[in-house]
Amino acid sequence: MTQVAQGVREVLAHVLNRTPDEIDLGMRIIELPGMDSLHLVEAVTVAEARWGVKFDEDDLFDVRTGHDLCALIQQTAEDPS
């Protein structure tokens, strides 16, 4: 597992008050146990702070799974424009 993937699991686990082992990055984020729109906003905010990035709102619409979020973090970190 990449460092970004492990970090995303940790962020989602923190927001949902779960352990990282309970987070399946292949699941739709909104379907994770306990996830709602407020938790989702918190997860995005925590991820942006953790990786020092700012996501484009349009790009966030394409994020469905934890894997999608990992890819967006990597893409944004490489090309922060």
Biopython code that builds the backbone (N, CA, C, O; Angstrom):
import numpy as np
from Bio.PDB.StructureBuilder import StructureBuilder

atoms = [
    (1, "MET", "N", (0.851, -1.182, 0.000)),
    (1, "MET", "CA", (0.000, 0.000, 0.000)),
    (1, "MET", "C", (0.892, 1.239, 0.000)),
    (1, "MET", "O", (1.884, 1.305, 0.727)),
    (2, "THR", "N", (0.528, 2.210, -0.819)),
    (2, "THR", "CA", (1.320, 3.429, -0.895)),
    (2, "THR", "C", (1.123, 4.277, 0.354)),
    (2, "THR", "O", (0.184, 4.070, 1.124)),
    (3, "GLN", "N", (2.019, 5.227, 0.538)),
    (3, "GLN", "CA", (1.889, 6.141, 1.680)),
    (3, "GLN", "C", (0.621, 6.974, 1.566)),
    (3, "GLN", "O", (-0.034, 7.247, 2.572)),
    (4, "VAL", "N", (0.272, 7.379, 0.357)),
    (4, "VAL", "CA", (-0.951, 8.163, 0.166)),
    (4, "VAL", "C", (-2.167, 7.309, 0.531)),
    (4, "VAL", "O", (-3.062, 7.781, 1.233)),
    (5, "ALA", "N", (-2.209, 6.073, 0.068)),
    (5, "ALA", "CA", (-3.338, 5.190, 0.375)),
    (5, "ALA", "C", (-3.472, 4.976, 1.876)),
    (5, "ALA", "O", (-4.574, 5.035, 2.420)),
    (6, "GLN", "N", (-2.358, 4.728, 2.539)),
    (6, "GLN", "CA", (-2.410, 4.555, 3.987)),
    (6, "GLN", "C", (-2.881, 5.843, 4.660)),
    (6, "GLN", "O", (-3.663, 5.801, 5.610)),
    (7, "GLY", "N", (-2.410, 6.973, 4.171)),
    (7, "GLY", "CA", (-2.832, 8.255, 4.724)),
    (7, "GLY", "C", (-4.317, 8.514, 4.529)),
    (7, "GLY", "O", (-4.980, 9.024, 5.432)),
    (8, "VAL", "N", (-4.843, 8.169, 3.365)),
    (8, "VAL", "CA", (-6.277, 8.347, 3.109)),
    (8, "VAL", "C", (-7.084, 7.449, 4.045)),
    (8, "VAL", "O", (-8.108, 7.870, 4.585)),
    (9, "ARG", "N", (-6.630, 6.228, 4.235)),
    (9, "ARG", "CA", (-7.311, 5.338, 5.184)),
    (9, "ARG", "C", (-7.307, 5.951, 6.578)),
    (9, "ARG", "O", (-8.315, 5.897, 7.281)),
    (10, "GLU", "N", (-6.188, 6.529, 6.979)),
    (10, "GLU", "CA", (-6.092, 7.141, 8.303)),
    (10, "GLU", "C", (-7.010, 8.358, 8.427)),
    (10, "GLU", "O", (-7.658, 8.546, 9.456)),
    (11, "VAL", "N", (-7.063, 9.179, 7.387)),
    (11, "VAL", "CA", (-7.933, 10.364, 7.402)),
    (11, "VAL", "C", (-9.392, 9.943, 7.513)),
    (11, "VAL", "O", (-10.129, 10.457, 8.354)),
    (12, "LEU", "N", (-9.808, 9.009, 6.663)),
    (12, "LEU", "CA", (-11.198, 8.559, 6.697)),
    (12, "LEU", "C", (-11.532, 7.878, 8.026)),
    (12, "LEU", "O", (-12.620, 8.069, 8.568)),
    (13, "ALA", "N", (-10.607, 7.096, 8.539)),
    (13, "ALA", "CA", (-10.831, 6.436, 9.826)),
    (13, "ALA", "C", (-10.976, 7.464, 10.945)),
    (13, "ALA", "O", (-11.844, 7.333, 11.809)),
    (14, "HIS", "N", (-10.131, 8.473, 10.924)),
    (14, "HIS", "CA", (-10.198, 9.523, 11.943)),
    (14, "HIS", "C", (-11.560, 10.229, 11.906)),
    (14, "HIS", "O", (-12.204, 10.410, 12.939)),
    (15, "VAL", "N", (-11.980, 10.619, 10.715)),
    (15, "VAL", "CA", (-13.234, 11.350, 10.554)),
    (15, "VAL", "C", (-14.424, 10.489, 10.986)),
    (15, "VAL", "O", (-15.395, 11.002, 11.543)),
    (16, "LEU", "N", (-14.347, 9.183, 10.728)),
    (16, "LEU", "CA", (-15.458, 8.284, 11.028)),
    (16, "LEU", "C", (-15.321, 7.594, 12.386)),
    (16, "LEU", "O", (-16.165, 6.783, 12.767)),
    (17, "ASN", "N", (-14.255, 7.921, 13.109)),
    (17, "ASN", "CA", (-14.004, 7.314, 14.417)),
    (17, "ASN", "C", (-13.935, 5.786, 14.314)),
    (17, "ASN", "O", (-14.593, 5.058, 15.057)),
    (18, "ARG", "N", (-13.120, 5.337, 13.374)),
    (18, "ARG", "CA", (-12.914, 3.908, 13.117)),
    (18, "ARG", "C", (-11.413, 3.647, 13.072)),
    (18, "ARG", "O", (-10.615, 4.572, 13.216)),
    (19, "THR", "N", (-11.033, 2.400, 12.875)),
    (19, "THR", "CA", (-9.627, 2.084, 12.685)),
    (19, "THR", "C", (-9.345, 2.064, 11.184)),
    (19, "THR", "O", (-10.245, 1.793, 10.389)),
    (20, "PRO", "N", (-8.110, 2.348, 10.794)),
    (20, "PRO", "CA", (-7.776, 2.299, 9.363)),
    (20, "PRO", "C", (-8.086, 0.947, 8.720)),
    (20, "PRO", "O", (-8.433, 0.892, 7.540)),
    (21, "ASP", "N", (-7.966, -0.135, 9.477)),
    (21, "ASP", "CA", (-8.250, -1.458, 8.928)),
    (21, "ASP", "C", (-9.716, -1.619, 8.520)),
    (21, "ASP", "O", (-10.042, -2.497, 7.720)),
    (22, "GLU", "N", (-10.591, -0.789, 9.056)),
    (22, "GLU", "CA", (-12.017, -0.867, 8.736)),
    (22, "GLU", "C", (-12.369, -0.095, 7.460)),
    (22, "GLU", "O", (-13.505, -0.162, 6.991)),
    (23, "ILE", "N", (-11.413, 0.628, 6.904)),
    (23, "ILE", "CA", (-11.667, 1.463, 5.730)),
    (23, "ILE", "C", (-11.254, 0.716, 4.468)),
    (23, "ILE", "O", (-10.088, 0.360, 4.294)),
    (24, "ASP", "N", (-12.223, 0.485, 3.597)),
    (24, "ASP", "CA", (-11.995, -0.169, 2.306)),
    (24, "ASP", "C", (-11.942, 0.922, 1.236)),
    (24, "ASP", "O", (-12.960, 1.532, 0.912)),
    (25, "LEU", "N", (-10.761, 1.160, 0.695)),
    (25, "LEU", "CA", (-10.596, 2.220, -0.298)),
    (25, "LEU", "C", (-11.320, 1.934, -1.603)),
    (25, "LEU", "O", (-11.488, 2.835, -2.425)),
    (26, "GLY", "N", (-11.746, 0.706, -1.804)),
    (26, "GLY", "CA", (-12.490, 0.354, -3.003)),
    (26, "GLY", "C", (-13.971, 0.686, -2.909)),
    (26, "GLY", "O", (-14.674, 0.705, -3.919)),
    (27, "MET", "N", (-14.445, 0.949, -1.692)),
    (27, "MET", "CA", (-15.862, 1.298, -1.506)),
    (27, "MET", "C", (-16.116, 2.736, -1.909)),
    (27, "MET", "O", (-15.212, 3.571, -1.894)),
    (28, "ARG", "N", (-17.357, 3.012, -2.269)),
    (28, "ARG", "CA", (-17.756, 4.401, -2.471)),
    (28, "ARG", "C", (-17.639, 5.101, -1.128)),
    (28, "ARG", "O", (-18.139, 4.601, -0.120)),
    (29, "ILE", "N", (-16.989, 6.241, -1.108)),
    (29, "ILE", "CA", (-16.736, 6.946, 0.148)),
    (29, "ILE", "C", (-18.034, 7.231, 0.890)),
    (29, "ILE", "O", (-18.106, 7.058, 2.106)),
    (30, "ILE", "N", (-19.046, 7.662, 0.172)),
    (30, "ILE", "CA", (-20.300, 8.034, 0.813)),
    (30, "ILE", "C", (-20.999, 6.813, 1.427)),
    (30, "ILE", "O", (-21.898, 6.975, 2.251)),
    (31, "GLU", "N", (-20.599, 5.595, 1.036)),
    (31, "GLU", "CA", (-21.195, 4.377, 1.575)),
    (31, "GLU", "C", (-20.408, 3.786, 2.740)),
    (31, "GLU", "O", (-20.808, 2.764, 3.297)),
    (32, "LEU", "N", (-19.296, 4.414, 3.114)),
    (32, "LEU", "CA", (-18.558, 3.941, 4.279)),
    (32, "LEU", "C", (-19.442, 4.096, 5.516)),
    (32, "LEU", "O", (-20.183, 5.073, 5.628)),
    (33, "PRO", "N", (-19.369, 3.148, 6.438)),
    (33, "PRO", "CA", (-20.220, 3.213, 7.631)),
    (33, "PRO", "C", (-20.024, 4.521, 8.405)),
    (33, "PRO", "O", (-18.912, 4.858, 8.810)),
    (34, "GLY", "N", (-21.120, 5.242, 8.600)),
    (34, "GLY", "CA", (-21.080, 6.483, 9.352)),
    (34, "GLY", "C", (-20.829, 7.733, 8.520)),
    (34, "GLY", "O", (-20.893, 8.844, 9.046)),
    (35, "MET", "N", (-20.544, 7.570, 7.223)),
    (35, "MET", "CA", (-20.234, 8.727, 6.382)),
    (35, "MET", "C", (-21.503, 9.493, 6.043)),
    (35, "MET", "O", (-22.528, 8.906, 5.698)),
    (36, "ASP", "N", (-21.415, 10.808, 6.148)),
    (36, "ASP", "CA", (-22.479, 11.692, 5.689)),
    (36, "ASP", "C", (-21.805, 12.905, 5.061)),
    (36, "ASP", "O", (-20.578, 12.964, 4.993)),
    (37, "SER", "N", (-22.584, 13.859, 4.608)),
    (37, "SER", "CA", (-22.010, 14.993, 3.880)),
    (37, "SER", "C", (-21.076, 15.829, 4.760)),
    (37, "SER", "O", (-20.068, 16.338, 4.268)),
    (38, "LEU", "N", (-21.388, 15.979, 6.042)),
    (38, "LEU", "CA", (-20.505, 16.747, 6.925)),
    (38, "LEU", "C", (-19.174, 16.041, 7.148)),
    (38, "LEU", "O", (-18.122, 16.680, 7.172)),
    (39, "HIS", "N", (-19.223, 14.719, 7.313)),
    (39, "HIS", "CA", (-17.981, 13.954, 7.457)),
    (39, "HIS", "C", (-17.153, 14.029, 6.181)),
    (39, "HIS", "O", (-15.924, 14.080, 6.225)),
    (40, "LEU", "N", (-17.837, 14.034, 5.057)),
    (40, "LEU", "CA", (-17.139, 14.102, 3.771)),
    (40, "LEU", "C", (-16.384, 15.425, 3.628)),
    (40, "LEU", "O", (-15.229, 15.448, 3.203)),
    (41, "VAL", "N", (-17.046, 16.522, 3.986)),
    (41, "VAL", "CA", (-16.383, 17.830, 3.938)),
    (41, "VAL", "C", (-15.194, 17.847, 4.890)),
    (41, "VAL", "O", (-14.134, 18.369, 4.547)),
    (42, "GLU", "N", (-15.358, 17.286, 6.073)),
    (42, "GLU", "CA", (-14.253, 17.228, 7.035)),
    (42, "GLU", "C", (-13.096, 16.405, 6.488)),
    (42, "GLU", "O", (-11.937, 16.791, 6.636)),
    (43, "ALA", "N", (-13.401, 15.276, 5.858)),
    (43, "ALA", "CA", (-12.353, 14.421, 5.297)),
    (43, "ALA", "C", (-11.563, 15.153, 4.219)),
    (43, "ALA", "O", (-10.337, 15.049, 4.166)),
    (44, "VAL", "N", (-12.259, 15.892, 3.362)),
    (44, "VAL", "CA", (-11.587, 16.652, 2.307)),
    (44, "VAL", "C", (-10.698, 17.728, 2.933)),
    (44, "VAL", "O", (-9.557, 17.914, 2.509)),
    (45, "THR", "N", (-11.211, 18.428, 3.930)),
    (45, "THR", "CA", (-10.446, 19.488, 4.594)),
    (45, "THR", "C", (-9.200, 18.928, 5.271)),
    (45, "THR", "O", (-8.120, 19.510, 5.174)),
    (46, "VAL", "N", (-9.350, 17.799, 5.957)),
    (46, "VAL", "CA", (-8.214, 17.173, 6.635)),
    (46, "VAL", "C", (-7.190, 16.684, 5.605)),
    (46, "VAL", "O", (-5.985, 16.838, 5.805)),
    (47, "ALA", "N", (-7.664, 16.102, 4.513)),
    (47, "ALA", "CA", (-6.748, 15.625, 3.461)),
    (47, "ALA", "C", (-5.980, 16.783, 2.843)),
    (47, "ALA", "O", (-4.774, 16.678, 2.619)),
    (48, "GLU", "N", (-6.668, 17.888, 2.564)),
    (48, "GLU", "CA", (-5.979, 19.055, 1.995)),
    (48, "GLU", "C", (-4.893, 19.549, 2.946)),
    (48, "GLU", "O", (-3.792, 19.881, 2.507)),
    (49, "ALA", "N", (-5.184, 19.600, 4.221)),
    (49, "ALA", "CA", (-4.198, 20.067, 5.202)),
    (49, "ALA", "C", (-3.041, 19.080, 5.320)),
    (49, "ALA", "O", (-1.880, 19.484, 5.396)),
    (50, "ARG", "N", (-3.352, 17.806, 5.334)),
    (50, "ARG", "CA", (-2.307, 16.786, 5.510)),
    (50, "ARG", "C", (-1.305, 16.791, 4.358)),
    (50, "ARG", "O", (-0.101, 16.654, 4.573)),
    (51, "TRP", "N", (-1.811, 16.950, 3.133)),
    (51, "TRP", "CA", (-0.922, 16.905, 1.968)),
    (51, "TRP", "C", (-0.560, 18.284, 1.442)),
    (51, "TRP", "O", (0.166, 18.387, 0.453)),
    (52, "GLY", "N", (-1.038, 19.329, 2.063)),
    (52, "GLY", "CA", (-0.696, 20.689, 1.646)),
    (52, "GLY", "C", (-1.175, 21.020, 0.251)),
    (52, "GLY", "O", (-0.474, 21.679, -0.517)),
    (53, "VAL", "N", (-2.381, 20.557, -0.079)),
    (53, "VAL", "CA", (-2.950, 20.798, -1.403)),
    (53, "VAL", "C", (-4.308, 21.472, -1.252)),
    (53, "VAL", "O", (-4.883, 21.509, -0.164)),
    (54, "LYS", "N", (-4.805, 22.002, -2.360)),
    (54, "LYS", "CA", (-6.156, 22.559, -2.415)),
    (54, "LYS", "C", (-6.823, 21.937, -3.631)),
    (54, "LYS", "O", (-6.391, 22.153, -4.763)),
    (55, "PHE", "N", (-7.877, 21.163, -3.393)),
    (55, "PHE", "CA", (-8.562, 20.486, -4.482)),
    (55, "PHE", "C", (-9.465, 21.445, -5.238)),
    (55, "PHE", "O", (-10.099, 22.319, -4.646)),
    (56, "ASP", "N", (-9.518, 21.275, -6.543)),
    (56, "ASP", "CA", (-10.472, 21.988, -7.378)),
    (56, "ASP", "C", (-11.833, 21.321, -7.158)),
    (56, "ASP", "O", (-11.945, 20.097, -7.224)),
    (57, "GLU", "N", (-12.848, 22.114, -6.901)),
    (57, "GLU", "CA", (-14.174, 21.558, -6.611)),
    (57, "GLU", "C", (-14.689, 20.674, -7.740)),
    (57, "GLU", "O", (-15.340, 19.661, -7.482)),
    (58, "ASP", "N", (-14.408, 21.042, -8.978)),
    (58, "ASP", "CA", (-14.855, 20.230, -10.111)),
    (58, "ASP", "C", (-14.223, 18.842, -10.079)),
    (58, "ASP", "O", (-14.875, 17.855, -10.419)),
    (59, "ASP", "N", (-12.955, 18.763, -9.671)),
    (59, "ASP", "CA", (-12.272, 17.476, -9.587)),
    (59, "ASP", "C", (-12.883, 16.596, -8.506)),
    (59, "ASP", "O", (-12.912, 15.372, -8.642)),
    (60, "LEU", "N", (-13.371, 17.211, -7.435)),
    (60, "LEU", "CA", (-13.963, 16.435, -6.341)),
    (60, "LEU", "C", (-15.238, 15.711, -6.777)),
    (60, "LEU", "O", (-15.582, 14.674, -6.210)),
    (61, "PHE", "N", (-15.935, 16.242, -7.770)),
    (61, "PHE", "CA", (-17.151, 15.581, -8.248)),
    (61, "PHE", "C", (-16.861, 14.215, -8.852)),
    (61, "PHE", "O", (-17.745, 13.359, -8.900)),
    (62, "ASP", "N", (-15.627, 14.000, -9.316)),
    (62, "ASP", "CA", (-15.255, 12.723, -9.915)),
    (62, "ASP", "C", (-14.768, 11.708, -8.888)),
    (62, "ASP", "O", (-14.543, 10.548, -9.232)),
    (63, "VAL", "N", (-14.604, 12.118, -7.648)),
    (63, "VAL", "CA", (-14.108, 11.219, -6.601)),
    (63, "VAL", "C", (-15.272, 10.406, -6.057)),
    (63, "VAL", "O", (-16.216, 10.949, -5.484)),
    (64, "ARG", "N", (-15.189, 9.114, -6.244)),
    (64, "ARG", "CA", (-16.234, 8.211, -5.745)),
    (64, "ARG", "C", (-15.696, 7.298, -4.631)),
    (64, "ARG", "O", (-16.364, 7.071, -3.622)),
    (65, "THR", "N", (-14.494, 6.790, -4.832)),
    (65, "THR", "CA", (-13.922, 5.815, -3.894)),
    (65, "THR", "C", (-12.677, 6.389, -3.224)),
    (65, "THR", "O", (-12.176, 7.449, -3.600)),
    (66, "GLY", "N", (-12.201, 5.670, -2.235)),
    (66, "GLY", "CA", (-10.942, 6.053, -1.601)),
    (66, "GLY", "C", (-9.792, 6.035, -2.593)),
    (66, "GLY", "O", (-8.889, 6.868, -2.515)),
    (67, "HIS", "N", (-9.819, 5.090, -3.524)),
    (67, "HIS", "CA", (-8.775, 5.037, -4.557)),
    (67, "HIS", "C", (-8.812, 6.291, -5.427)),
    (67, "HIS", "O", (-7.769, 6.822, -5.810)),
    (68, "ASP", "N", (-10.023, 6.759, -5.736)),
    (68, "ASP", "CA", (-10.150, 8.002, -6.512)),
    (68, "ASP", "C", (-9.543, 9.182, -5.749)),
    (68, "ASP", "O", (-8.875, 10.034, -6.335)),
    (69, "LEU", "N", (-9.780, 9.220, -4.446)),
    (69, "LEU", "CA", (-9.224, 10.296, -3.625)),
    (69, "LEU", "C", (-7.703, 10.225, -3.608)),
    (69, "LEU", "O", (-7.035, 11.257, -3.675)),
    (70, "CYS", "N", (-7.151, 9.024, -3.522)),
    (70, "CYS", "CA", (-5.692, 8.853, -3.575)),
    (70, "CYS", "C", (-5.131, 9.406, -4.877)),
    (70, "CYS", "O", (-4.133, 10.126, -4.880)),
    (71, "ALA", "N", (-5.783, 9.063, -5.983)),
    (71, "ALA", "CA", (-5.322, 9.539, -7.293)),
    (71, "ALA", "C", (-5.394, 11.058, -7.380)),
    (71, "ALA", "O", (-4.490, 11.689, -7.926)),
    (72, "LEU", "N", (-6.465, 11.652, -6.845)),
    (72, "LEU", "CA", (-6.596, 13.106, -6.875)),
    (72, "LEU", "C", (-5.514, 13.770, -6.029)),
    (72, "LEU", "O", (-4.961, 14.795, -6.428)),
    (73, "ILE", "N", (-5.210, 13.207, -4.881)),
    (73, "ILE", "CA", (-4.149, 13.756, -4.033)),
    (73, "ILE", "C", (-2.820, 13.717, -4.779)),
    (73, "ILE", "O", (-2.092, 14.709, -4.805)),
    (74, "GLN", "N", (-2.505, 12.583, -5.379)),
    (74, "GLN", "CA", (-1.243, 12.458, -6.102)),
    (74, "GLN", "C", (-1.188, 13.428, -7.275)),
    (74, "GLN", "O", (-0.165, 14.074, -7.501)),
    (75, "GLN", "N", (-2.272, 13.531, -8.012)),
    (75, "GLN", "CA", (-2.335, 14.428, -9.174)),
    (75, "GLN", "C", (-2.178, 15.893, -8.718)),
    (75, "GLN", "O", (-1.424, 16.654, -9.326)),
    (76, "THR", "N", (-2.876, 16.275, -7.671)),
    (76, "THR", "CA", (-2.849, 17.647, -7.194)),
    (76, "THR", "C", (-1.490, 17.995, -6.600)),
    (76, "THR", "O", (-1.005, 19.114, -6.770)),
    (77, "ALA", "N", (-0.881, 17.052, -5.912)),
    (77, "ALA", "CA", (0.437, 17.298, -5.317)),
    (77, "ALA", "C", (1.500, 17.468, -6.407)),
    (77, "ALA", "O", (2.442, 18.244, -6.243)),
    (78, "GLU", "N", (1.347, 16.743, -7.516)),
    (78, "GLU", "CA", (2.314, 16.840, -8.613)),
    (78, "GLU", "C", (2.114, 18.105, -9.445)),
    (78, "GLU", "O", (3.075, 18.673, -9.965)),
    (79, "ASP", "N", (0.869, 18.537, -9.565)),
    (79, "ASP", "CA", (0.532, 19.694, -10.391)),
    (79, "ASP", "C", (-0.421, 20.599, -9.627)),
    (79, "ASP", "O", (-1.618, 20.609, -9.913)),
    (80, "PRO", "N", (0.085, 21.361, -8.657)),
    (80, "PRO", "CA", (-0.773, 22.131, -7.770)),
    (80, "PRO", "C", (-1.430, 23.366, -8.400)),
    (80, "PRO", "O", (-2.011, 24.178, -7.679)),
    (81, "SER", "N", (-1.352, 23.523, -9.714)),
    (81, "SER", "CA", (-1.921, 24.715, -10.367)),
    (81, "SER", "C", (-3.382, 24.793, -10.307)),
    (81, "SER", "O", (-3.971, 25.745, -10.820)),
]
sb = StructureBuilder()
sb.init_structure("model")
sb.init_model(0)
sb.init_chain("A")
sb.init_seg("    ")
for serial, (resi, resn, name, xyz) in enumerate(atoms, 1):
    if name == "N":
        sb.init_residue(resn, " ", resi, " ")
    sb.init_atom(name, np.array(xyz, "f"), 0.0, 1.0, " ", f" {name:<3s}", serial, name[0])
structure = sb.get_structure()
